[in-house]
Amino acid sequence: MGKPLEQNEEMRCLLIAVISVVVFQAIGAASVVVPSTGCYALDNSSRIYDFSSWIGYPFEYDGQDTDLVVRFCKDVETRSQPGYVDFGRFDKFNYFVAGSGDIKFVQEYYNGDLLNCEKSVDKMGRTAQVNIICGNCPNGRCKGGLGCICNVTFDSTCRALVELAVPCEKSGGRVFQGFTVGFHPRSWEIVYNGMTQLGFEKAHNEFSFNTEQTHVVLYMTAVASLSGFVQKPIVKVSPEQGLKIQLSGSAATAAAPTTLSPSSLIIDWACEKAQGMPYEVQVTVPVENYDPVQFTLVKKCDYRQSVSGDDATRGWAIFGILCCIFIVVSTLFCSGWFIYKTRFGNQRGLDALPGMTILSACLETVSGGGHSYKRPEDANSNFANQVSWEQHPGSSQGATRRTSETKYGSIGT
């Protein structure tokens, strides 16, 4: 008996440990924050590589006719006896993307020297394309260090192709590309392309919400084909006591957000305790097969707010129900009174009671018709018939007495 109990206890502990790990990963996993510079890229598996620390680092190539220098994430230029010729400058928008095959990333440098290149590449002057290889050059030109330029070719006097080998730094988290979070259905102030924007990666007083703002609505969008990966948001408040949080909206039920129909997350918060330091509200959106999307909102509580909103709402609901009941009862009462006045308004006595006609008919049927209940008009009708068609002894005696009395009082007989 002892061994099965011990095995069950071990299985229970193992299950608790697994659940704890899953919850910790869902809540405590670090989010992907957009780098402070544009010198970063996402590879083909959506993992982010941040080269911000390499900005401006020079990679030199000694050629026969000219020397070429790539200043990482800045510009590309050639150096020769006539002087320096600019082959483009780095633009943080759209010019650092994933490559294919042995090429890990591709950098584009535009808007270089215009001399004799005014009409090349959409009038952007001299341009350069830098193909980045993670590791060493295929020809073994350089090994170790921060890398080197493996090869340089010129498509024309206005276009340079550079092959650069670098030891790619450790990749970051896996970004859920295309996912946005904003304060409007078509905005992305908080999260853009799966990365938390600066200002919401941690608590910032300049991005805080005032005490008077009792709720905030967030809108989420995602690529339709991947929207099913988005799960229910998790909210964590620091300090844990003093700020009441309630979630509602379609996102709170894990509804799939799309660009055409964004999901909404409504955060209702009320200050139960005033304090000088604002509250940090950390919102985590777990995404299947990707690192979670996480951002922080800041709520100020300069004074205590009433938290009886639910009771007030419940009171209004009860009042509305009572009003409906009153209206229905009043309608039924008025309708019944109208029917009663229409059918029994001209009757008197017991006949004015509803159902007396039916009861009378039933009694007459049961008794055989001999002792039925007579209505007043029936009695009056019978009396009239008797007077008209029958002569009662009392009536004739009265008439004779009146005649004799007349004669008794006359004079001269």
Secondary structure, DSSP 8 states (H G I E B T S, - for coil): -HHHHHHHHHHHHHHHHHHHHHHHHHHHS---B--SSS-EEE-TTSBEEE-GGGTT-EEEEE-SS-EEEEETTTEEEEEETTEEEEEEEE-TTT-EEE--TT--EEEEEES---TT-TTSTTTT-SEEEEEEEESS-TT----STT-EEEEEEEEETTEEEEEEEE-------B--TT-EEESSTT--SSEETTEE-TTSSS--GGGEE-TT--EEEEEEE--GGGGGGB---EEEEESSSSEEEEEESGGGGT----SSS-EEEEEEEEESS--SS-EEEEEEE-BTTS--EEEEEEE--SS----THHHHHHHHHHHHHHHHHHHHHHHHHHHHHHHHHHHHTT--GGGGSTTHHHHHHHHHHHHTTSS----HHHHHHHHHHHHHH---HHHHHHHHHHHHHHHHT-S--
